[in-house]
């Protein structure tokens, strides 16, 4: 594949602004990561304490988790993220959703995904406008049923030509089984998310009523 990716992307991580962990957790505010409105331990419980001396703890080997709608938690050796079902008609956006861009009027855009004609497609979710859009067949399409990404720790890496780096977030799949990845591009002063389609060597994104595309983009990568 002709495309490339180029190391870690995005600005330096901001200082944390978390409140303390939930009562009884014994967890201080985390030092890095996404700006959650509440401490991540409310969603991801702390690791189990080690067994007392003399006891043997048996741990089963983890099995590979294959993402499957609706909703699932994907667990990797050191990180966890979840796709959480949401619905515009109920105005339900889960706490801790990952912000991935800013619209032309400054409104925040969050990472989502949705079903459409047999595909599962990356989407942009704009809570303030009660909107979720996908890019498909030359159009920007509004979806009511979708899922929102609630992350562990992510970074953005620059890439081109349909290439994605190791750890890229698999946000969807086409009807014929090709994996799609979550990307974002800069367009007319906006940072807007879209779908990286490797075989098309580009990143498609919904914008102003149309499906746009760019051979240069950033890839969402799980650390």
C-alpha positions as CSV (number, residue, x, y, z in Angstrom):
1,X,0.0,0.0,0.0
2,X,1.4,3.4,-1.0
3,X,0.2,5.3,2.0
4,X,2.3,6.0,5.1
5,X,1.9,7.0,8.7
6,X,4.1,9.3,10.6
7,X,4.5,8.7,14.4
8,X,2.4,10.3,17.1
9,X,0.0,13.2,16.1
10,X,-1.8,15.9,17.8
11,X,-0.8,18.5,20.4
12,X,0.7,17.5,23.8
13,X,-1.7,16.1,26.3
14,X,-3.3,18.7,28.5
15,X,-3.1,18.5,32.3
16,X,-5.9,16.4,33.8
17,X,-9.0,18.0,35.1
18,X,-10.6,15.0,36.7
19,X,-12.4,14.9,40.1
20,X,-11.2,12.2,42.5
21,X,-12.2,8.6,41.9
22,X,-15.4,7.1,43.2
23,X,-15.8,6.7,47.0
24,X,-13.9,3.8,48.3
25,X,-11.9,3.3,45.1
26,X,-8.7,4.7,46.7
27,X,-7.8,6.1,43.2
28,X,-6.3,9.6,42.7
29,X,-7.1,11.6,39.6
30,X,-5.4,10.1,36.6
31,X,-2.4,11.9,35.1
32,X,-3.2,11.6,31.4
33,X,-5.9,10.9,29.0
34,X,-9.2,12.2,27.7
35,X,-11.2,14.9,29.5
36,X,-13.9,12.8,31.2
37,X,-16.7,14.7,33.0
38,X,-16.3,12.0,35.8
39,X,-13.4,9.8,36.8
40,X,-12.9,6.8,34.5
41,X,-13.0,4.4,37.4
42,X,-16.8,4.9,37.4
43,X,-16.8,3.0,34.1
44,X,-13.6,0.9,34.4
45,X,-13.2,-0.6,37.9
46,X,-9.7,-0.6,39.5
47,X,-7.5,-3.7,39.1
48,X,-8.1,-6.5,41.6
49,X,-5.9,-6.6,44.6
50,X,-3.2,-9.3,44.7
51,X,-4.2,-12.6,46.5
52,X,-3.1,-13.1,50.1
53,X,0.2,-15.0,50.6
54,X,-0.2,-18.7,50.3
55,X,-3.2,-18.6,47.9
56,X,-3.0,-19.4,44.2
57,X,-4.9,-17.2,41.8
58,X,-5.9,-19.0,38.6
59,X,-6.2,-16.6,35.6
60,X,-7.7,-17.8,32.3
61,X,-5.9,-16.8,29.1
62,X,-7.9,-13.9,27.6
63,X,-9.7,-14.7,24.3
64,X,-9.6,-12.4,21.3
65,X,-12.7,-10.2,21.4
66,X,-14.4,-9.7,18.0
67,X,-16.4,-6.4,18.1
68,X,-20.1,-6.9,17.4
69,X,-23.0,-4.5,17.4
70,X,-24.9,-3.4,19.4
71,X,-22.4,-2.3,22.0
72,X,-19.3,-4.1,23.3
73,X,-16.2,-3.6,25.3
74,X,-12.9,-4.4,23.5
75,X,-10.1,-5.3,26.0
76,X,-6.5,-5.2,25.0
77,X,-3.4,-5.9,27.2
78,X,-3.2,-2.4,28.6
79,X,-6.2,-0.5,27.3
80,X,-10.0,-0.6,27.1
81,X,-12.6,1.1,25.1
82,X,-16.3,0.7,24.6
83,X,-18.9,1.3,21.9
84,X,-22.0,2.5,23.8
85,X,-25.5,2.5,22.1
86,X,-27.1,5.9,21.8
87,X,-30.1,7.5,20.2
88,X,-30.8,11.0,19.0
89,X,-34.6,10.8,19.7
90,X,-33.7,10.1,23.4
91,X,-30.9,12.6,23.4
92,X,-28.6,10.0,25.1
93,X,-24.9,10.7,24.8
94,X,-22.9,8.7,27.3
95,X,-20.5,10.4,29.8
96,X,-16.9,10.1,28.8
97,X,-17.5,10.1,25.0
98,X,-14.4,10.8,22.9
99,X,-14.4,14.3,21.3
100,X,-12.7,14.1,17.9
101,X,-13.3,17.4,16.2
102,X,-14.9,20.8,16.1
103,X,-17.7,22.0,13.7
104,X,-17.6,25.2,11.7
105,X,-19.5,27.0,14.4
106,X,-17.3,25.7,17.2
107,X,-19.6,22.9,18.4
108,X,-17.9,19.7,19.7
109,X,-17.9,16.6,17.5
110,X,-17.7,13.1,19.1
111,X,-16.7,9.7,17.7
112,X,-19.6,7.4,16.7
113,X,-20.5,4.6,14.3
114,X,-23.8,3.4,12.8
115,X,-25.4,0.7,10.6
116,X,-26.2,1.6,7.0
117,X,-27.2,-0.7,4.1
118,X,-25.3,-3.7,5.5
119,X,-22.2,-1.6,6.5
120,X,-21.1,-0.5,10.0
121,X,-19.7,3.0,9.3
122,X,-17.7,5.6,11.4
123,X,-19.8,8.6,12.2
124,X,-19.6,12.1,13.6
125,X,-21.9,12.9,16.5
126,X,-22.8,16.5,17.4
127,X,-24.8,16.5,20.7
128,X,-25.6,20.2,20.6
129,X,-27.3,19.8,17.3
130,X,-28.9,16.4,18.2
131,X,-27.2,15.0,15.0
132,X,-25.2,12.0,13.9
133,X,-23.9,11.9,10.3
134,X,-22.2,9.3,8.2
135,X,-20.6,9.6,4.7
136,X,-22.0,7.2,2.1
137,X,-22.3,7.0,-1.7
138,X,-21.6,10.7,-2.2
139,X,-24.0,12.0,0.6
140,X,-24.0,13.1,4.2
141,X,-26.7,11.0,5.9
142,X,-28.3,11.7,9.2
143,X,-28.7,8.6,11.5
144,X,-30.9,8.3,14.6
145,X,-29.5,4.9,16.0
146,X,-25.8,4.8,16.6
147,X,-23.0,4.1,19.1
148,X,-20.6,6.4,20.7
149,X,-16.9,5.6,21.5
150,X,-16.0,5.8,25.2
151,X,-12.2,5.5,25.3
152,X,-9.3,4.6,27.5
153,X,-6.3,6.4,26.0
154,X,-5.9,7.4,22.4
155,X,-3.6,9.4,20.1
156,X,-3.8,10.8,16.6
157,X,-1.2,9.8,13.9
158,X,-0.9,11.4,10.5
159,X,-1.2,9.0,7.6
160,X,-1.9,9.0,3.8
161,X,-3.2,6.9,1.0
162,X,-5.4,4.5,3.0
163,X,-2.6,3.4,5.3
164,X,-3.1,3.0,9.1
165,X,-0.6,2.5,11.9
166,X,-0.6,-0.4,14.4
167,X,-3.3,0.1,17.0
168,X,-5.6,2.0,14.7
169,X,-9.2,1.8,15.9
170,X,-11.4,-0.4,13.8
171,X,-14.6,1.5,13.8
172,X,-16.5,-0.3,11.1
173,X,-16.7,-2.9,8.3
174,X,-18.1,-2.9,4.8
175,X,-20.8,-5.4,3.6
176,X,-18.0,-7.4,1.9
177,X,-15.9,-7.6,5.1
178,X,-13.3,-4.8,4.6
179,X,-12.3,-3.1,7.9
180,X,-12.8,0.7,8.2
181,X,-10.8,2.9,10.5
182,X,-11.6,6.1,12.4
183,X,-9.9,9.2,10.9
184,X,-10.2,12.9,10.8
185,X,-9.3,15.8,8.4
186,X,-9.1,19.5,8.4
187,X,-11.6,21.1,6.1
188,X,-12.4,24.8,5.8
189,X,-11.1,25.5,9.2
190,X,-12.9,22.6,10.8
191,X,-11.5,19.4,12.3
192,X,-14.1,16.7,11.3
193,X,-14.0,12.9,11.6
194,X,-14.6,10.3,8.9
195,X,-13.9,6.8,7.7
196,X,-10.6,5.6,6.4
197,X,-11.2,3.1,3.6
198,X,-7.9,1.3,2.9
199,X,-8.7,-0.2,-0.5
200,X,-9.9,3.3,-1.7
201,X,-6.7,4.8,-0.3
202,X,-8.5,7.8,1.2
203,X,-10.5,9.1,4.2
204,X,-14.2,9.9,3.5
205,X,-16.1,12.4,5.7
206,X,-19.6,13.9,5.7
207,X,-19.6,17.7,5.3
208,X,-22.2,20.3,4.2
209,X,-24.6,17.8,2.7
210,X,-21.9,15.8,0.8
211,X,-19.4,13.0,1.1
212,X,-15.9,14.5,0.9
213,X,-12.6,12.7,0.8
214,X,-8.9,13.4,1.5
215,X,-5.8,11.2,0.8
216,X,-4.2,12.9,3.9
217,X,-5.7,12.5,7.3
218,X,-5.1,11.6,11.0
219,X,-5.8,8.1,12.3
220,X,-7.2,7.4,15.8
221,X,-4.8,5.0,17.5
222,X,-5.2,3.1,20.8
223,X,-2.1,3.4,22.9
